[in-house]
Amino acid sequence: MASTPDRVIVGISGASGAMLGIRALQLLQITGIESHLVVSKAAALTIGSETSFTLDDVKKLADHVYQAPDISAAISSGSFKTRGMLIAPCSIKTMGEINSGVTSNLLSRAADVVLKERRRLVLMLRESPLHAGHLKSALSVTEMGAIIAPPVPAFYTNPNSIDEMITQTVARTLDLFDIDCKEIKRWGEDLNLGSNKPQST
C-alpha cells in the first residue's frame, strides 16, 4: 500500500507580511514536503504591493494551488490528510472567522477542518497593537488547539538583512510542524550564538 503523502497547507491572508507565506513555500520546497496553497483575495493585492513576486510567481512555488472561493477543494475535507496548516501572515479577520467557526472562504474553512481533525494549526498573527477583542479571539483559538505564533524576529542570530530575519522566523515556525530547515540558526548549536553550548565529555 502506498504511504500517505507528507503534506502541509499554507494559507496567505491579506495582512501585511506576505513574504512570510512566500518564504514558507520556498523552505518547504527544500524539505520535499508537499505544499498546498490557498491565497485570499486581499492577499493577492498585498503580494503585489509588498513584494517583487506576482501572484503567478507565488503559485508556482506550491505543489498544489486552490482558489479561495472553492469550498469543494480537497483541503476542505478532513479525509484529506495533512500535517496541518500554516497561515502566514494571518489577519485578524481570518483569525476571527476561525474562532467563530463561520468560515467565508477556503482559507478559513481549511483551518477549521484542521482544528476539528486535531491537527496542527499555526497562525502567524500580524497586527499591533492588539485590543481586548483581538486578545480574546487569540485566546479562544488557542483553547481550540491552534498556536498563535506572531512573526517576532530573533535578534540573537545577529541578522544581516530583513531577508535573514524572515527566513529565521519562518523556519522557527516550521519547527512547530516538526519540519527541520537547514537554513535555521539554533541557539547553542551554531557558531557565534553565545557560550551556553553543550560541552563534550
VENRA-V228893 format. One record per pair of residues at least 24 apart in sequence whose C-alpha atoms are under 7 Angstrom apart, sorted by the first residue. I is the first residue (numbers start at 1). J is the second residue. D is the distance in whole Angstrom. If there is no record, write none. Layout:
BEGIN
<<I & J & D> <I & J & D>>
END
This chain:
BEGIN
<<6 & 33 & 6> <6 & 34 & 6> <6 & 82 & 7> <7 & 33 & 6> <7 & 34 & 5> <7 & 35 & 6> <7 & 82 & 5> <7 & 83 & 6> <8 & 34 & 6> <8 & 35 & 5> <8 & 36 & 6> <8 & 82 & 6> <8 & 83 & 5> <8 & 84 & 6> <8 & 85 & 6> <9 & 35 & 6> <9 & 36 & 5> <9 & 37 & 6> <9 & 84 & 6> <9 & 85 & 4> <9 & 86 & 6> <10 & 35 & 7> <10 & 36 & 6> <10 & 37 & 5> <10 & 38 & 7> <10 & 85 & 6> <10 & 86 & 5> <10 & 87 & 6> <11 & 37 & 6> <11 & 38 & 5> <11 & 39 & 6> <11 & 86 & 6> <11 & 87 & 4> <11 & 88 & 6> <11 & 107 & 6> <12 & 38 & 7> <12 & 39 & 5> <12 & 40 & 6> <12 & 43 & 6> <12 & 87 & 6> <12 & 88 & 5> <12 & 89 & 6> <12 & 90 & 7> <13 & 39 & 6> <13 & 40 & 5> <13 & 42 & 7> <13 & 43 & 5> <13 & 88 & 7> <13 & 89 & 6> <13 & 90 & 6> <13 & 91 & 6> <14 & 40 & 6> <14 & 42 & 4> <14 & 43 & 4> <14 & 46 & 6> <14 & 91 & 6> <15 & 43 & 7> <15 & 89 & 6> <15 & 90 & 6> <15 & 91 & 5> <15 & 126 & 6> <16 & 46 & 7> <16 & 89 & 7> <16 & 126 & 7> <17 & 89 & 6> <18 & 46 & 6> <18 & 47 & 6> <18 & 89 & 6> <19 & 51 & 7> <20 & 88 & 6> <20 & 89 & 6> <20 & 166 & 7> <20 & 170 & 6> <21 & 88 & 5> <21 & 89 & 6> <22 & 58 & 7> <23 & 167 & 7> <23 & 170 & 7> <24 & 170 & 6> <25 & 61 & 6> <25 & 62 & 6> <26 & 61 & 6> <31 & 181 & 7> <34 & 63 & 6> <35 & 62 & 5> <35 & 63 & 5> <35 & 64 & 6> <36 & 62 & 6> <36 & 63 & 6> <36 & 64 & 5> <36 & 65 & 6> <37 & 62 & 6> <37 & 64 & 6> <37 & 65 & 5> <37 & 66 & 6> <38 & 65 & 6> <38 & 66 & 5> <38 & 67 & 6> <38 & 68 & 6> <38 & 107 & 6> <39 & 68 & 6> <40 & 68 & 6> <40 & 107 & 7> <68 & 105 & 6> <68 & 106 & 5> <68 & 107 & 6> <69 & 105 & 5> <69 & 106 & 6> <70 & 106 & 6> <71 & 105 & 7> <71 & 106 & 5> <75 & 110 & 6> <76 & 106 & 7> <76 & 109 & 6> <76 & 110 & 5> <76 & 113 & 7> <77 & 113 & 7> <78 & 113 & 6> <78 & 117 & 6> <83 & 119 & 7> <83 & 120 & 7> <83 & 177 & 7> <84 & 114 & 6> <84 & 119 & 5> <84 & 120 & 5> <84 & 121 & 6> <85 & 111 & 7> <85 & 114 & 7> <85 & 120 & 6> <85 & 121 & 5> <85 & 122 & 6> <86 & 121 & 6> <86 & 122 & 5> <86 & 123 & 6> <87 & 122 & 6> <87 & 123 & 5> <87 & 124 & 6> <88 & 123 & 7> <88 & 124 & 5> <89 & 124 & 5> <89 & 125 & 6> <89 & 126 & 6> <90 & 123 & 6> <90 & 124 & 5> <90 & 125 & 5> <90 & 126 & 6> <91 & 125 & 6> <91 & 126 & 6> <96 & 137 & 6> <99 & 137 & 6> <99 & 140 & 7> <99 & 141 & 5> <115 & 145 & 7> <120 & 146 & 7> <121 & 146 & 5> <121 & 147 & 6> <122 & 146 & 6> <122 & 147 & 5> <122 & 148 & 6> <122 & 149 & 7> <123 & 147 & 6> <123 & 148 & 5> <123 & 149 & 6> <124 & 148 & 6> <124 & 149 & 5> <124 & 150 & 5> <124 & 151 & 6> <125 & 149 & 6> <125 & 150 & 5> <126 & 150 & 6> <156 & 193 & 7> <157 & 185 & 7> <157 & 193 & 7>>
END
